[in-house]
Amino acid sequence: MEFHFEHPLNALIKQLMNFFTAVEDKDAYISPVLFQRCGVLIRFHIEDVSDRGDLSIANISKYWEAYCRKHGRKMRLSANTDKKNGLVLPDEESMQGLIEYSKDWVFPLQEITPLYKDRCTFSFQRRPIISYVLSTVLKQGARYGHHLKSGKAPTLCIDQSPSSDSSLGDGTEQLAHYRLRQLSGITRRLMAYSTWRLVDPDQQSDDTLRVSVETQRCPTQPTDHVCLVCGPVLEPVGKAATTMDRDSYVALRSKDMILMAMHRNGVRLGSSRGDFDSLIQRLGAAAVLVDLFEVRHASAATVVRNGSGSSKGASYILYNSARLETLLRTFNTQVEAGIYEPLPPLADIDLSLLEDDLDWKLIYGHLLPFPEVVESTMNLLQQGQCDVHLLVRYINSLAVLFSRYYRQKRILVQMRDHLMPVLYARIYLVMAVRQVLNVALSLLGIEPVSYI
């Protein structure tokens, strides 16, 4: 099943824009308003939402007027506009008017307060957003945030440079070439997720954007393609190009990841030695991908020696992936044993139980904007930049926050009637976190783990 996806925050921005401004020429083409491109006008907050609100807007009209001049819009005249001080929301009456006006919006407002002279903070009604995120993530599953491709969608073709020698002479793959090949694969998966329509070379048209994944930028500015440069892989000491091949580096990082897992909580062996060996291989492969793409793809990546380096995050990420799987597996086992009642439909869940700040940070700060995070990796593609490192950063942030959530919240509580509504609400949230994390990992080419 295909889903047409418009990010609800983009819809919210349109509603805000239409409240304060209007299109000057209704027959002219007006480019879509995207919330990540509103600059100083509108800012979304993740940290300290209790003090800063969920988003803030510029309250001085000159900023809105500048935006209007640039984007073919004009300010709406309002009796409430403070012409002397140039404020778009000058008093409590105007703020309450906007709250009332927003009742039919995709995400209604709960409160507006002045942050300081030139900004106002907005807080949303939380329940509509919680309901939207959980239902959408769990309904769409692996296609959460995917854009439906139309015949008019811009087309793109990706070429991997054939000039790079992938062999070290014995059939193994150079680590730099492995990074190049993975960049090409990640870009293709991101393209499948975005509004771009990926086509084969023989399907190109005059308007097709051709992207060439290369080890260095063309000496002259090409006119027939965009260079997506993949930087070298260096040793930590001396910064010389590494001579390690892909298999040797995966083996090295596998040992590091297992040692980290054992140090943290011990390693639980699977049902067979084969399960354990498979786990080691997957941990090592994940660590290598994080090592290679936690920096910008055009920058040099550095191999990790002696287990040191920031990419210990790969172990941390997969540990929390396993924790999610274990939580849900344990819940299902308890249901089968008759200890818990089966999970009720989401429509029967009291979502007000997920309105505290930590739940909100997971839902509003991480699950809701995930499609935008993916889309933002493509914003500068036409300038030869695919921001894969933003996706790595997002995955690590989600793992860190869920770990904090797990420590602070009791999820699988004892069977008590008054505790079951909380348990069921949190199980739905855990299911949504697992789904989004798994999609994010799959875009990088990392396979989740069910135990560590």
C-alpha positions as CSV (number, residue, x, y, z in Angstrom):
1,M,0.0,0.0,0.0
2,E,1.3,3.5,-0.9
3,F,0.8,6.5,1.4
4,H,0.7,10.1,0.3
5,F,2.6,11.9,2.9
6,E,2.7,15.6,3.8
7,H,4.5,16.3,7.0
8,P,1.9,17.7,9.5
9,L,4.3,20.3,10.7
10,N,4.4,21.6,7.1
11,A,0.6,21.8,7.2
12,L,0.8,23.6,10.5
13,I,3.3,26.1,9.0
14,K,0.9,26.8,6.1
15,Q,-1.9,27.5,8.6
16,L,0.3,29.9,10.5
17,M,1.4,31.6,7.3
18,N,-2.2,31.9,6.2
19,F,-3.1,33.5,9.5
20,F,-0.5,36.2,9.3
21,T,0.0,36.5,5.5
22,A,-1.8,36.0,2.2
23,V,-0.7,35.1,-1.3
24,E,-0.2,38.4,-3.2
25,D,-1.0,37.0,-6.7
26,K,-3.3,34.0,-6.5
27,D,-2.4,32.9,-10.1
28,A,1.3,32.9,-9.5
29,Y,3.2,29.8,-8.5
30,I,4.1,29.9,-4.8
31,S,6.7,27.3,-3.7
32,P,5.6,25.1,-0.8
33,V,6.3,26.4,2.7
34,L,8.5,23.9,4.5
35,F,8.9,24.3,8.3
36,Q,12.6,23.5,8.3
37,R,13.2,26.5,6.0
38,C,11.4,29.2,7.9
39,G,14.5,30.5,9.6
40,V,14.0,33.2,12.3
41,L,10.2,33.3,11.7
42,I,9.4,29.9,13.2
43,R,11.6,27.7,15.4
44,F,10.7,24.3,16.7
45,H,12.0,23.4,20.2
46,I,12.9,19.9,21.5
47,E,14.8,20.9,24.7
48,D,13.2,22.7,27.7
49,V,9.7,22.7,26.2
50,S,8.3,23.5,29.7
51,D,10.0,26.9,29.6
52,R,10.4,27.6,25.9
53,G,7.2,26.0,24.5
54,D,6.9,23.6,21.6
55,L,7.8,26.3,19.0
56,S,8.3,30.0,18.9
57,I,7.6,32.7,16.3
58,A,9.0,36.1,15.6
59,N,6.6,38.6,17.0
60,I,8.0,41.6,15.1
61,S,6.2,42.3,11.9
62,K,9.3,43.4,10.0
63,Y,10.5,39.8,9.9
64,W,7.2,38.7,8.4
65,E,7.2,41.5,5.9
66,A,10.7,40.5,4.8
67,Y,9.6,37.0,4.3
68,C,6.5,38.2,2.4
69,R,8.7,40.2,0.0
70,K,10.9,37.2,-0.7
71,H,8.1,34.7,-1.2
72,G,5.3,36.6,-3.0
73,R,3.1,37.1,0.0
74,K,1.6,40.1,1.8
75,M,0.7,40.8,5.4
76,R,-2.9,40.5,6.5
77,L,-4.2,43.7,8.0
78,S,-5.5,43.2,11.5
79,A,-7.1,45.5,13.9
80,N,-5.0,43.9,16.6
81,T,-1.7,44.7,15.0
82,D,0.4,47.0,17.1
83,K,1.5,49.4,14.4
84,K,3.6,51.5,16.9
85,N,5.8,48.6,18.1
86,G,5.3,46.5,15.0
87,L,4.1,43.4,16.9
88,V,2.0,40.7,15.1
89,L,0.6,39.4,18.4
90,P,0.6,42.6,20.6
91,D,-1.7,41.6,23.5
92,E,-3.5,38.8,25.3
93,E,-6.6,39.3,23.1
94,S,-4.7,38.7,19.9
95,M,-3.1,35.6,21.4
96,Q,-6.4,34.1,22.5
97,G,-7.8,34.9,19.1
98,L,-5.1,32.8,17.4
99,I,-5.7,30.0,19.9
100,E,-9.4,30.0,19.1
101,Y,-8.7,30.2,15.4
102,S,-6.4,27.2,15.6
103,K,-9.1,24.8,16.9
104,D,-9.6,23.4,13.5
105,W,-5.9,23.1,12.7
106,V,-4.1,19.8,12.3
107,F,-2.5,20.4,15.7
108,P,-4.5,22.9,17.8
109,L,-2.7,25.4,20.1
110,Q,-3.0,25.2,23.9
111,E,-1.2,28.3,25.0
112,I,0.7,31.4,23.7
113,T,3.1,33.3,25.9
114,P,5.6,36.1,25.3
115,L,9.1,34.6,25.5
116,Y,10.8,38.0,25.3
117,K,10.1,41.2,23.4
118,D,10.5,39.9,19.8
119,R,9.3,36.2,20.2
120,C,6.2,34.3,21.4
121,T,6.1,30.7,22.4
122,F,3.4,28.3,21.4
123,S,2.4,25.1,23.2
124,F,0.3,22.5,21.5
125,Q,-2.5,20.4,22.8
126,R,-0.6,17.2,23.3
127,R,-3.2,14.5,22.8
128,P,-3.9,15.1,19.1
129,I,-0.1,14.9,18.4
130,I,0.3,11.8,20.5
131,S,-2.6,10.1,18.8
132,Y,-1.4,11.2,15.3
133,V,2.2,9.9,15.8
134,L,1.3,6.6,17.4
135,S,-1.5,5.7,14.9
136,T,0.5,6.9,11.9
137,V,3.8,5.2,12.8
138,L,2.1,1.9,13.6
139,K,-0.3,2.0,10.6
140,Q,2.4,2.9,8.0
141,G,5.1,0.8,9.6
142,A,8.2,0.7,7.5
143,R,6.7,3.3,5.1
144,Y,6.2,5.9,7.8
145,G,6.8,9.2,6.1
146,H,7.3,7.8,2.6
147,H,6.2,10.1,-0.2
148,L,3.9,8.8,-2.9
149,K,5.7,9.1,-6.2
150,S,3.8,10.7,-9.0
151,G,4.6,10.8,-12.7
152,K,5.5,14.5,-12.3
153,A,8.0,13.9,-9.5
154,P,11.6,15.0,-10.2
155,T,13.8,12.2,-11.4
156,L,17.2,11.3,-10.3
157,C,19.8,8.8,-11.5
158,I,22.8,7.6,-9.3
159,D,26.0,6.5,-10.9
160,Q,28.9,5.0,-8.9
161,S,32.2,5.9,-10.3
162,P,33.7,2.8,-12.0
163,S,37.2,4.2,-11.8
164,S,37.8,3.2,-8.2
165,D,39.7,0.0,-7.8
166,S,37.9,-2.1,-5.2
167,S,40.5,-4.9,-5.0
168,L,43.6,-5.3,-2.8
169,G,44.8,-8.1,-5.1
170,D,43.4,-11.0,-3.0
171,G,39.7,-10.5,-3.6
172,T,39.1,-8.3,-0.5
173,E,37.6,-4.8,-0.6
174,Q,39.4,-1.6,0.2
175,L,37.8,0.2,3.1
176,A,37.6,3.4,1.1
177,H,35.8,1.6,-1.7
178,Y,33.5,0.0,0.8
179,R,32.6,3.5,2.1
180,L,32.0,4.7,-1.5
181,R,29.7,1.7,-2.2
182,Q,27.8,2.2,1.0
183,L,27.3,5.9,0.3
184,S,25.8,5.0,-3.0
185,G,23.4,2.5,-1.4
186,I,22.4,4.8,1.4
187,T,21.7,7.6,-1.0
188,R,19.5,5.2,-3.1
189,R,17.5,4.2,0.0
190,L,17.0,7.9,1.0
191,M,15.9,8.6,-2.5
192,A,13.2,5.9,-2.3
193,Y,11.9,7.5,0.8
194,S,11.9,11.1,-0.5
195,T,9.9,13.0,-3.2
196,W,12.6,12.1,-5.8
197,R,11.8,9.3,-8.3
198,L,14.9,7.1,-8.8
199,V,15.3,6.0,-12.5
200,D,17.8,3.8,-14.3
201,P,20.4,5.3,-16.6
202,D,18.3,4.3,-19.7
203,Q,15.3,6.1,-18.3
204,Q,16.9,9.5,-17.9
205,S,15.3,12.6,-19.4
206,D,16.6,16.0,-20.0
207,D,15.4,17.1,-16.5
208,T,16.9,14.1,-14.6
209,L,19.4,15.0,-12.0
210,R,22.4,12.7,-12.4
211,V,24.4,12.1,-9.3
212,S,27.9,10.5,-9.6
213,V,29.4,9.0,-6.4
214,E,33.1,9.6,-6.7
215,T,36.3,9.6,-4.6
216,Q,37.1,13.2,-5.6
217,R,35.4,16.2,-7.1
218,C,35.7,16.8,-10.9
219,P,38.6,19.3,-11.6
220,T,36.1,21.5,-13.5
221,Q,32.5,22.2,-12.6
222,P,30.5,19.5,-14.5
223,T,27.4,20.4,-16.4
224,D,26.0,16.9,-16.9
225,H,26.1,15.6,-13.3
226,V,26.5,16.4,-9.6
227,C,29.5,15.1,-7.8
228,L,28.8,13.3,-4.5
229,V,32.3,13.0,-3.1
230,C,33.2,10.2,-0.7
231,G,36.2,11.1,1.4
232,P,39.1,8.8,2.3
233,V,39.5,6.5,5.3
234,L,42.5,7.4,7.4
235,E,44.5,6.0,10.3
236,P,44.2,7.8,13.6
237,V,48.0,8.4,13.9
238,G,49.7,10.1,11.1
239,K,46.4,10.5,9.1
240,A,47.7,8.3,6.3
241,A,45.3,6.4,4.2
242,T,44.5,3.1,5.9
243,T,45.6,-0.2,4.3
244,M,42.9,-2.2,6.1
245,D,40.3,-4.1,4.1
246,R,36.6,-4.2,4.9
247,D,36.6,-7.7,6.4
248,S,39.6,-7.0,8.7
249,Y,38.0,-3.8,10.0
250,V,34.7,-5.5,10.6
251,A,36.5,-8.2,12.6
252,L,38.4,-5.6,14.6
253,R,35.2,-3.6,15.4
254,S,33.3,-6.8,16.2
255,K,35.7,-7.5,19.0
256,D,35.4,-3.9,20.3
257,M,31.6,-4.1,20.2
258,I,31.4,-7.3,22.1
259,L,33.8,-6.1,24.8
260,M,31.7,-2.9,25.2
261,A,28.5,-5.0,25.5
262,M,30.1,-7.3,28.0
263,H,31.3,-4.3,30.0
264,R,27.9,-2.8,30.0
265,N,25.6,-5.7,30.9
266,G,27.3,-8.9,29.7
267,V,26.5,-10.8,26.5
268,R,23.7,-13.3,26.5
269,L,24.5,-16.2,24.2
270,G,21.8,-17.3,21.8
271,S,20.6,-20.8,21.3
272,S,23.7,-21.8,19.4
273,R,27.2,-20.7,18.7
274,G,26.0,-19.7,15.2
275,D,23.6,-17.1,16.9
276,F,26.6,-15.7,18.8
277,D,28.8,-15.5,15.8
278,S,26.0,-13.8,13.8
279,L,25.6,-11.2,16.6
280,I,29.3,-10.4,16.6
281,Q,29.3,-9.9,12.8
282,R,26.3,-7.6,12.9
283,L,27.7,-5.6,15.8
284,G,31.0,-5.1,13.9
285,A,29.3,-4.3,10.6
286,A,27.1,-1.7,12.4
287,A,30.1,-0.1,14.1
288,V,32.0,0.2,10.8
289,L,29.0,2.0,9.2
290,V,28.8,4.4,12.1
291,D,32.6,5.0,12.0
292,L,32.4,5.8,8.2
293,F,29.3,8.1,8.3
294,E,29.2,9.9,11.6
295,V,31.2,12.6,9.8
296,R,30.1,14.3,6.5
297,H,30.6,11.9,3.6
298,A,33.1,14.3,1.8
299,S,35.2,14.5,5.0
300,A,37.8,11.9,5.9
301,A,36.7,9.1,8.2
302,T,39.1,7.7,10.7
303,V,39.4,4.0,11.6
304,V,39.1,3.2,15.3
305,R,42.0,1.4,16.9
306,N,42.2,-0.1,20.4
307,G,38.4,0.2,20.9
308,S,38.7,4.0,21.4
309,G,36.6,6.5,19.6
310,S,33.2,8.1,19.6
311,S,31.7,5.3,17.5
312,K,31.1,3.2,20.6
313,G,27.7,4.6,19.9
314,A,27.1,1.7,17.6
315,S,27.1,-0.7,20.5
316,Y,24.9,1.7,22.5
317,I,22.4,2.0,19.6
318,L,22.1,-1.7,19.1
319,Y,21.9,-2.4,22.8
320,N,18.8,-0.2,23.0
321,S,17.5,-1.9,19.8
322,A,17.8,-5.2,21.6
323,R,16.2,-3.7,24.8
324,L,13.1,-2.6,22.7
325,E,12.8,-6.1,21.2
326,T,13.2,-7.7,24.7
327,L,10.6,-5.5,26.2
328,L,8.0,-6.4,23.6
329,R,8.9,-10.0,23.5
330,T,8.6,-10.2,27.3
331,F,5.2,-8.5,27.2
332,N,3.9,-10.9,24.6
333,T,5.2,-13.8,26.6
334,Q,3.3,-12.5,29.7
335,V,0.1,-12.1,27.6
336,E,0.4,-15.7,26.4
337,A,1.0,-16.9,30.0
338,G,-2.2,-15.1,31.0
339,I,-0.4,-12.6,33.3
340,Y,-1.4,-9.6,31.2
341,E,-4.6,-9.1,29.2
342,P,-4.0,-8.7,25.4
343,L,-3.2,-5.2,24.2
344,P,-6.4,-3.2,23.6
345,P,-6.9,-1.3,20.4
346,L,-5.1,2.1,20.3
347,A,-8.5,3.8,20.1
348,D,-9.2,2.5,23.6
349,I,-5.9,3.7,25.2
350,D,-5.9,6.7,27.5
351,L,-3.3,8.8,25.7
352,S,-3.3,11.5,28.5
353,L,-1.0,9.1,30.3
354,L,1.7,9.9,27.7
355,E,1.6,13.7,28.2
356,D,4.5,14.2,30.6
357,D,7.7,15.9,29.3
358,L,9.8,12.7,28.8
359,D,7.0,11.0,26.8
360,W,6.5,14.2,24.9
361,K,10.2,14.5,24.1
362,L,10.2,11.1,22.5
363,I,6.9,11.6,20.6
364,Y,7.1,15.3,19.6
365,G,10.9,15.7,19.6
366,H,11.9,12.4,17.8
367,L,9.1,10.3,16.3
368,L,7.1,13.2,14.8
369,P,10.0,14.9,13.0
370,F,11.7,11.7,11.7
371,P,10.4,12.1,8.2
372,E,11.8,15.6,8.1
373,V,15.1,14.4,9.4
374,V,15.3,12.0,6.4
375,E,14.1,14.7,4.0
376,S,16.7,17.1,5.3
377,T,19.5,14.8,4.3
378,M,18.5,15.5,0.7
379,N,18.1,19.3,0.9
380,L,21.6,20.0,-0.6
381,L,21.8,17.1,-3.0
382,Q,21.8,19.3,-6.0
383,Q,25.0,21.0,-4.5
384,G,26.6,17.6,-4.1
385,Q,25.8,17.0,-0.4
386,C,23.9,14.1,1.1
387,D,23.8,14.7,4.9
388,V,23.9,11.0,6.0
389,H,25.6,12.1,9.3
390,L,22.4,13.8,10.3
391,L,20.7,10.4,10.2
392,V,23.5,8.9,12.3
393,R,23.1,11.7,14.8
394,Y,19.3,11.2,14.9
395,I,19.6,7.5,15.6
396,N,22.1,8.1,18.4
397,S,19.9,10.8,20.0
398,L,16.8,8.5,19.8
399,A,18.8,5.6,21.5
400,V,20.1,7.9,24.2
401,L,16.6,9.3,25.0
402,F,15.0,5.9,25.0
403,S,17.6,4.6,27.4
404,R,16.8,7.5,29.7
405,Y,13.1,6.7,29.3
406,Y,13.7,3.0,30.2
407,R,15.6,3.9,33.3
408,Q,13.0,6.4,34.6
409,K,9.8,4.7,33.6
410,R,8.6,1.3,34.8
411,I,7.1,-0.2,31.7
412,L,6.4,-3.9,32.5
413,V,4.7,-3.3,35.9
414,Q,3.0,-5.8,38.1
415,M,-0.5,-6.9,37.1
416,R,-2.7,-4.4,38.9
417,D,-5.9,-3.1,37.4
418,H,-5.0,0.5,38.1
419,L,-1.6,0.1,36.5
420,M,-2.7,-1.5,33.2
421,P,-3.8,1.6,31.4
422,V,-0.2,3.0,31.9
423,L,1.4,-0.2,30.8
424,Y,-0.7,-0.4,27.6
425,A,0.0,3.2,26.7
426,R,3.7,2.8,27.2
427,I,3.8,-0.5,25.2
428,Y,2.3,1.4,22.3
429,L,5.0,4.1,22.6
430,V,7.7,1.4,22.8
431,M,6.2,-0.2,19.6
432,A,6.4,3.1,17.8
433,V,10.0,3.8,18.9
434,R,11.1,0.4,17.8
435,Q,9.4,0.9,14.4
436,V,11.1,4.3,13.7
437,L,14.4,3.1,15.0
438,N,14.3,0.1,12.7
439,V,13.4,2.2,9.7
440,A,16.3,4.6,10.5
441,L,18.7,1.7,10.9
442,S,17.6,0.1,7.6
443,L,18.3,3.4,5.7
444,L,21.9,3.1,6.9
445,G,22.0,-0.6,6.1
446,I,22.1,-1.7,9.7
447,E,20.2,-4.7,10.8
448,P,18.5,-4.5,14.3
449,V,19.4,-7.1,16.9
450,S,16.9,-9.0,19.1
451,Y,19.3,-9.6,22.0
452,I,22.7,-8.6,23.4
